[in-house]
Amino acid sequence: MTKGKKPNPMSDTATLTRPSAKADIEHFDVLIVGAGISGVGGAYHLQQQRPEKSFVVLDSLEDFGGTWRTHTYPGIRSDSDLYTFGYRFKPWVGAPIASADEILKYMGEVIEDNDLGRHIRYGHKITKATFSSQDNLWTIEAVRTLTGATVRFTCNFLWMCQGYYRHSEGYTPEWEGMGDFKGEIIHPQTWPEDADLKGKRVVVIGSGATAATLVPNIADDCAHVTLLQRSPTYFIPGRNADELADILRQLEIDETWIHEIVRRKKLFDQQAFTRRSFEEPDVVREELLAGVRAFLPEEVVQEHFLPRYRPWRQRIAFIPDGDLFQAARAGKASVVTDEIERFTEKGLLLKSGKELEADVIITATGFNLNVLGDIDFVIDGKPLDFASTVTYRGMMFTGVPNMIWVFGYFRASWTLRADLIGDFVCRLLKHMDDKGAKRVEVALRPEDQDMPLGPWMDPENFNPGYLMRSMHLLPKRGDKPEWQHTQDYWTESKELPAIDLDGAEFVYN
């Protein structure tokens, strides 16, 4: 695996650039939180577009990658195609759906080829971020995970690229009787290195992309694996290949062009699919079910693969080569649609009265939302109540100066938005320099003062469990596009580059 050049997380490689700073505080123009897919992309854009800016990337892990570093369960892979999940600036040359190792190799090449490693400090867990309007500076406190020492940084601008869920623990509901179970309970997010499923009866609880990935990848080792779902999910089975990319490679087209052409084609197709899921949901539903029927008999589809909601109210996972359905058809895996009454010594008692015996129970039951990196934010001496702010396009927040938050798309690849926001940050930083401004924040305009406010995301539009559980922690949205996280890449790809940085919603000092 190609690794980015990485300084010792304990080293002090940056130069103090703020003469008035205390000797134990390092100053940077920009501080990026997180060295995952968003943070590495942000570092690239900053270096390319604003090379005059000093910056540092802090990450609590011991290496880059975020999700792709912490998730080690069998078969861990993307559920988005890498032509759109990959960066726009680096061609993807593999199969559309990629393993974690392949994604880490790709990210490592970005770091190494662009000499980004010298900017990244690993093993730095940020605990507090304090903004002073008097100094127009953020002060960041972090703990070096290897020594426990506290270190401090100041920066003019804070770029939050920490992702959307807590890496340290996944979400497992509290079921009655969990302490009675004599076997092992595992959450995929904290997969044990010594996990041994060989010859064991395994139940995987869940119905999303993680469960659908795990089942076919452990089926050959287990005595038997059962997918236990409360309700069915939509999936898109298909070949893990791209016919257009393969043809273009046969024609010996340059990989840069292949990446751009295939990327545009996929985005065009995804836009049409998303639009149709709203305009003709019944037709799209039948098309999705036809993909399942290609692998499984009708009675199985009727019992276990008929979702109760319209397409795209939750994320739709791609199933490469229909591997989940092939495992079920071959008898290596089975599906049970039911709810859990309680855990027992031997396994699970279901509300139907059926008991599932198991040696290992895997709870593929979701994430815990990570709100602003679980960092203690203070602005001018007052703790930040994030939920009382109003979001500006899902990336800035009223009353929070000199900060951008990267939160990607649900119906398109996360990295698409990370790239768009990277451009926006670089343009905003230049605009601030041109104006001689030291601080920028967003504020409701006079015409917005009586605007109705609602939760961050309309639950009728998109309602995954991790979002519903934590909606009260997130900022409010308005009824105008500027004050929403629209989740529409195809609109934002045109609107974000055209934002008037001198619009009334921007306040500079």
Secondary structure, 3 states (H helix, E strand, C coil): CCCCCCCCCCCCCCCCCCCCCCCCEEEEEEEEECCCHHHHHHHHHHHHHCCCCCEEEECCCCCCCCHHHHCCCCCCECCCCHHHHCCCCCCCCCCCCCEHHHHHHHHHHHHHHCCCHHHEECCEEEEEEEEECCCCEEEEEEEECCCCCEEEEEEEEEEECCCCECCCCCCCCCCCCHHHCCCEEECHHHCCCCCCCCCCEEEEECCCHHHHHHHHHHCCCCCEEEEEECCCCCEEEECCCCHHHHHHHHCCCCHHHHHHHHHHHHHHHHHHHHHHHHHCHHHHHHHHHHHHHCCCCHHHHHHHCCCCCCCCCCCCEEEECCHHHHHHHCCCEEEEECCEEEECCCEEEECCCCEEECCEEEECCCCCECCHHHCEEEECCEECCHHHCEEECCCEECCCCCEEECCCCCCCCHHHHHHHHHHHHHHHHHHHHHHCCCCEEECCCHHHCCCCCECCCCCCCCCCHHHHHHHHHCCEECCCHHHCCCCCHHHHHHHHHHCCCCCCCEEEC
